[in-house]
Amino acid sequence: MTLPQFEKKPRRVMPIPDYQHLMIPLLKVASDGQEHTLRNAIEEVASNLNLTASDRAEMLPSGRQATFDNRIAWASTYLKKARLLESTGRGRFRITERGREILAKHADELNTDFLVRFPEFRKFRDASATRAPDEPQAISSQTPEESLESSYQTIRQQLGRTLLEQIKQSTPAFFEELVIDLLLAMGYGGSRKDAGKTIGRSGDGDVDGTIKEDRLGLDVIYVQAKRREANVGRPVVQAFAGSLDGVKAKKGVMIATSQFTDDAIEYAERIEKRIVLIDGDQLTQLMIDHGVGVTESANYSVKKVDLDYFDAD
């Protein structure tokens, strides 16, 4: 088992276009009048827009689909609803005569507001009385999956803030139990009895001790958890790193209910010893992921068409 990874996402200079701004690039790919597959169109549009490998690798928050692929798929769906593209088979399409006309006359203003002029698209949009809850409004710049996942992330962040307030108001004894519960839920520590023996309070409301990295105890991780408001600076992390040898540990995890300063993070990243810093926001997200201190209030299952079922012939 490896220590949890918390990598900073690189800053983007130009964002991936939303699905509305991908309609024209997609129509241009189809403008040769040939039949195209969605997969090939995705690759061609990405190349025409000079997207980087990092752009292409960006995922929706769920991590289940590439953001760019998702947006191209919905651009294709809306263009088909407006009859600017026509489906020619599973995952295949071709530009229509209407699509050619629009591309020639309105190559700079194509979006869902523009598509409303077509009766087929209005019928699609105005099926609001029976529209599924995950269907986007015509003015939305997000795909349905992006809207759903954005709302989900907002709920997680709000839940995380509430959890953090509860943690800061808890007793030292409860904080110790919370840390043990989380580490066990993540697969560390062996049994609760083992974890309870080696992790304890340091006397100032903090948690300090070692825990098994795996159930067999082949390696040991030094754990410190600090429940405080002030940010944790480099001197504290440096002292923690120096303590690893004293507890015969090669790896360390420092948990804080506050944040770590930039110099503390930089120090932990450049030393030889393997130390993971988990701030208050990451702590609560791990609690949510592993079901510690939270309970399920609702469960939504998002389904899609099983194309293999319809292609059984």
Stockholm file with secondary structure:
# STOCKHOLM 1.0

chainA/1-313         MTLPQFEKKPRRVMPIPDYQHLMIPLLKVASDGQEHTLRNAIEEVASNLNLTASDRAEMLPSGRQATFDNRIAWASTYLKKARLLESTGRGRFRITERGREILAKHADELNTDFLVRFPEFRKFRDASATRAPDEPQAISSQTPEESLESSYQTIRQQLGRTLLEQIKQSTPAFFEELVIDLLLAMGYGGSRKDAGKTIGRSGDGDVDGTIKEDRLGLDVIYVQAKRREANVGRPVVQAFAGSLDGVKAKKGVMIATSQFTDDAIEYAERIEKRIVLIDGDQLTQLMIDHGVGVTESANYSVKKVDLDYFDAD
#=GR chainA/1-313 SS CCCCCCCCCCCCSSCCCCTTTTHHHHHHHHTTCCCEEHHHHHHHHHHHTTCCHHHHHCBCTTSSSBHHHHHHHHHHHHHHHTTSEEEEETTEEEECHHHHHHHHHCTTCCSHHHHTTSHHHHHHHTGGGGCCTTSCCTTCSSCHHHHHHHHHHHHHHHHHHHHHHHHHHSCHHHHHHHHHHHHHHTTCSSSHHHHHHHEEECSSSCEEEEEESSTTCSSEEEEEEECCSSCBCHHHHHHHHHHTGGGTCSEEEEEESSCBCHHHHHHHHHSSSEEEEECHHHHHHHHHHTTSSCCCCCCCCCCCCCHHHHTCC
#=GC SS_cons         CCCCCCCCCCCCSSCCCCTTTTHHHHHHHHTTCCCEEHHHHHHHHHHHTTCCHHHHHCBCTTSSSBHHHHHHHHHHHHHHHTTSEEEEETTEEEECHHHHHHHHHCTTCCSHHHHTTSHHHHHHHTGGGGCCTTSCCTTCSSCHHHHHHHHHHHHHHHHHHHHHHHHHHSCHHHHHHHHHHHHHHTTCSSSHHHHHHHEEECSSSCEEEEEESSTTCSSEEEEEEECCSSCBCHHHHHHHHHHTGGGTCSEEEEEESSCBCHHHHHHHHHSSSEEEEECHHHHHHHHHHTTSSCCCCCCCCCCCCCHHHHTCC
//
